[in-house]
Amino acid sequence: MAFTRQDVDYIAKLARITLSDDEQKNFTRQLDSILEYVNKLNELDTDSVEPTAHILPVQNVFREDEVKPCADSKLAVEQSPELRDGLFIVPPVIE
Amino acid sequence: MDIFNQTACQLIKMLQSKEITSRQLVESVIDRIGAVDSKINAFVYVDNTAALEKADEIDARRANGEPLGALAGIPVALKDNLLYCRRPVTCASNILKGYYSSYNATVVEKLIGADAVIIGVANMDEFAMGSSCETSCYGPSRNPWNQDCITGGSSGGSAAAVAADETILALGSDTGGSIRQPSALCGVVGMKPTYGRVSRYGLVAFASSLDQIGPITKSVADNALLLQVISGYDHRDSTSINEDVPDYSASLGESIKGLKIGIPKEYFLYGMDSDIETATKKAIETFQQLGAQPVEISLPYTEYAIATYYIIATAEASANLARFDGVRYGNRAKDADNLIDMYCKTKSQGFGAEVKRRILLGTYVLSSGYYDAYYKKAQKVRTLIRDDFSKAFQKVDCIVAPTSPTSAFKIGEKIDDPLTMYLSDIFTISLNLAGLPGISIPCGFSKDSLPIGLQIIGKPFDESTILRAAYAFEQNTVFHTQKPNLV
């Protein structure tokens, strides 16, 4: 098996997801078979091919910096799981 | 004749001639939902009061002779990933249960501007990740033609609601086939427009370079009508393109004589069901009888599309879904020791298995040491897949292919085997990678009496041609007149 439980642990940590034992086991097996499948792309020589990030012929899209009405800020923040005086409350970041 | 089983185009005439009122129409649809949705589970939220109020408002305005929008009084269902201000939106995920939108998606604004009646919110695979509507936190929607079978996905609720006459029109979103495949499996008409045709503003992002909103309807004419309403440039979506929007309904009746229809030979190599193959070949014959000219074409990189897609889509998803961290919206895990622990527990409790699997895969292909081998490689193969279509479209006006290699499979059949599930997107996924428009229309039934869909693929921003071809096919066949027997 090319893709190991250590790999799953490592990417779960990067993705900030805690996995149960069962999930670790299943995801290791499933991701291993998916990665084996996608390795198919290595059959292709793509050295001289440009990558496509998206299909549109647009790069940067600029507009005038004008003051316009926008979303209601109260409505935008009021559904935070923990809010105080319009600010988001989170557990301590620095001990 | 029931009101609820008519098309939008028929109902608009009936409303205009005052044969029916909007209230009668909305009541008919609400009653239908009440009668059949316990079997189908197409809706996650229905707002009867708001829908009836809107219907009364339209009726009053019509009585006063006021001008009305293109969809005046017509019920429309939204997929559960489209924002409608102060209404629930959850992407069928526990992480967003209880959440309501803080603004309107552009397509919702356009529906409101067209005087449509937004009837409710349709079920979907969690965060649009799935091909069967089984990853929803509300449980799967069930196929109106056989309730032991899946609806397809991810816009399974939208397609099932249209097929079961629980709404007149619906919107879905399509990242790898999520409009076309459930439309095929439920026997309705569904279109993924060209990337950039419809604003994605207010669509909860799954894979931003692939996502596109589109119409799911009972007929091709209805599809053209709804596409007309939602299309157009929007400065709030920087990937929305400022191209003229033609009159989609105007060209529907035009002849398809001489239309060159590409038949991709590779698509017949991948083990589709024999029923699907037979129906597709019959459909090609029908086109020929209508004067179209089939031309064999080659799309040699087809076999790499799924691998390419599952790298690019999961990479983009892993970035897009990082925002669900329990700080600004959605649900937060309790009893966290510190900030990182809070993130980890929130995502662990909030997301289902398929979403976690895709976030992990996406994180992996973007991680240091693997980025070039997976993500960049996939972006390069995406170029090859796109070039395949560009070359083909030098020879043909549109391409005809099956929408799905199978008809609806049984609920539970593939859910534990993600790779097999992913392979069911073989015919739809390339269009998202290439940004092309595609429409699925009914073209037959399997030996188990389940609907089969035909996909017509167009050049960029040439939705008119595929609508015209679809309309010609529909008007000369009877598949769209069949209805599931639900009572």
Boltz contact constraints between the chains, C-beta under 6 A:
constraints:
  - contact:
      token1: [A, 11]
      token2: [B, 360]
      max_distance: 6.0
  - contact:
      token1: [A, 11]
      token2: [B, 363]
      max_distance: 6.0
  - contact:
      token1: [A, 11]
      token2: [B, 364]
      max_distance: 6.0
  - contact:
      token1: [A, 14]
      token2: [B, 363]
      max_distance: 6.0
  - contact:
      token1: [A, 15]
      token2: [B, 359]
      max_distance: 6.0
  - contact:
      token1: [A, 15]
      token2: [B, 360]
      max_distance: 6.0
  - contact:
      token1: [A, 15]
      token2: [B, 363]
      max_distance: 6.0
  - contact:
      token1: [A, 16]
      token2: [B, 343]
      max_distance: 6.0
  - contact:
      token1: [A, 16]
      token2: [B, 344]
      max_distance: 6.0
  - contact:
      token1: [A, 17]
      token2: [B, 347]
      max_distance: 6.0
  - contact:
      token1: [A, 17]
      token2: [B, 348]
      max_distance: 6.0
  - contact:
      token1: [A, 17]
      token2: [B, 356]
      max_distance: 6.0
  - contact:
      token1: [A, 18]
      token2: [B, 344]
      max_distance: 6.0
  - contact:
      token1: [A, 18]
      token2: [B, 345]
      max_distance: 6.0
  - contact:
      token1: [A, 18]
      token2: [B, 348]
      max_distance: 6.0
  - contact:
      token1: [A, 30]
      token2: [B, 418]
      max_distance: 6.0
  - contact:
      token1: [A, 33]
      token2: [B, 419]
      max_distance: 6.0
  - contact:
      token1: [A, 34]
      token2: [B, 419]
      max_distance: 6.0
  - contact:
      token1: [A, 37]
      token2: [B, 419]
      max_distance: 6.0
  - contact:
      token1: [A, 38]
      token2: [B, 307]
      max_distance: 6.0
  - contact:
      token1: [A, 38]
      token2: [B, 311]
      max_distance: 6.0
  - contact:
      token1: [A, 40]
      token2: [B, 307]
      max_distance: 6.0
  - contact:
      token1: [A, 41]
      token2: [B, 304]
      max_distance: 6.0
  - contact:
      token1: [A, 41]
      token2: [B, 307]
      max_distance: 6.0
  - contact:
      token1: [A, 41]
      token2: [B, 377]
      max_distance: 6.0
  - contact:
      token1: [A, 41]
      token2: [B, 381]
      max_distance: 6.0
  - contact:
      token1: [A, 46]
      token2: [B, 380]
      max_distance: 6.0
  - contact:
      token1: [A, 49]
      token2: [B, 380]
      max_distance: 6.0
  - contact:
      token1: [A, 49]
      token2: [B, 383]
      max_distance: 6.0
  - contact:
      token1: [A, 50]
      token2: [B, 383]
      max_distance: 6.0
  - contact:
      token1: [A, 51]
      token2: [B, 376]
      max_distance: 6.0
  - contact:
      token1: [A, 51]
      token2: [B, 379]
      max_distance: 6.0
  - contact:
      token1: [A, 51]
      token2: [B, 380]
      max_distance: 6.0
  - contact:
      token1: [A, 52]
      token2: [B, 379]
      max_distance: 6.0
  - contact:
      token1: [A, 52]
      token2: [B, 382]
      max_distance: 6.0
  - contact:
      token1: [A, 52]
      token2: [B, 383]
      max_distance: 6.0
  - contact:
      token1: [A, 52]
      token2: [B, 386]
      max_distance: 6.0
  - contact:
      token1: [A, 54]
      token2: [B, 209]
      max_distance: 6.0
  - contact:
      token1: [A, 55]
      token2: [B, 195]
      max_distance: 6.0
  - contact:
      token1: [A, 55]
      token2: [B, 435]
      max_distance: 6.0
  - contact:
      token1: [A, 56]
      token2: [B, 196]
      max_distance: 6.0
  - contact:
      token1: [A, 56]
      token2: [B, 239]
      max_distance: 6.0
  - contact:
      token1: [A, 61]
      token2: [B, 238]
      max_distance: 6.0
  - contact:
      token1: [A, 71]
      token2: [B, 102]
      max_distance: 6.0
  - contact:
      token1: [A, 71]
      token2: [B, 103]
      max_distance: 6.0
  - contact:
      token1: [A, 75]
      token2: [B, 102]
      max_distance: 6.0
  - contact:
      token1: [A, 76]
      token2: [B, 102]
      max_distance: 6.0
  - contact:
      token1: [A, 79]
      token2: [B, 329]
      max_distance: 6.0
  - contact:
      token1: [A, 80]
      token2: [B, 328]
      max_distance: 6.0
  - contact:
      token1: [A, 81]
      token2: [B, 326]
      max_distance: 6.0
  - contact:
      token1: [A, 81]
      token2: [B, 332]
      max_distance: 6.0
  - contact:
      token1: [A, 88]
      token2: [B, 327]
      max_distance: 6.0
  - contact:
      token1: [A, 90]
      token2: [B, 327]
      max_distance: 6.0
  - contact:
      token1: [A, 90]
      token2: [B, 339]
      max_distance: 6.0
  - contact:
      token1: [A, 91]
      token2: [B, 336]
      max_distance: 6.0
  - contact:
      token1: [A, 91]
      token2: [B, 338]
      max_distance: 6.0
  - contact:
      token1: [A, 91]
      token2: [B, 339]
      max_distance: 6.0
  - contact:
      token1: [A, 91]
      token2: [B, 342]
      max_distance: 6.0
  - contact:
      token1: [A, 93]
      token2: [B, 339]
      max_distance: 6.0
